[in-house]
């Protein structure tokens, strides 16, 4: 059985571009060579304070690796969507694409007038 071709809309493309930008900003803000244990002080029951590790270098590095994996999955999808979005004709009403019968009419009228 043939698989239906999915035509992506511009909002989907914009959302994916935004997600890719977020991952890139996340990775640029946390270079591996600058990672340090994040620490804070926790108040004890007696009123004192003790240092507590919020995020270890290893946990931050794992988060960076996960972000890179997600980014490598999103980039090919983004390129595919950009190719599909270039073919979409913007119409009044914001539907993003024309029904196939309207496209055929437009193609026939363009070829007959040429």
Residue pairs with C-beta under 8 A, 6 or more apart in sequence:
6 84
7 84
7 87
7 88
7 96
7 97
8 81
8 84
8 85
8 88
9 85
9 88
9 96
9 97
10 85
10 88
10 90
10 96
12 81
13 78
13 81
13 82
13 85
16 74
16 77
16 78
16 81
17 78
19 74
20 71
20 74
20 75
20 78
23 67
23 68
23 70
23 71
23 74
24 71
26 67
27 64
27 67
27 68
27 71
30 60
30 63
30 64
32 61
32 64
35 57
35 60
35 61
35 64
36 57
37 53
37 55
37 56
37 57
38 53
38 54
38 55
38 60
39 51
39 52
39 53
39 54
40 51
40 52
40 54
41 49
41 50
41 51
41 52
42 49
42 50
42 51
42 52
43 49
44 50
88 96
88 97
89 97
89 98
89 103
90 96
91 97
91 98
98 106
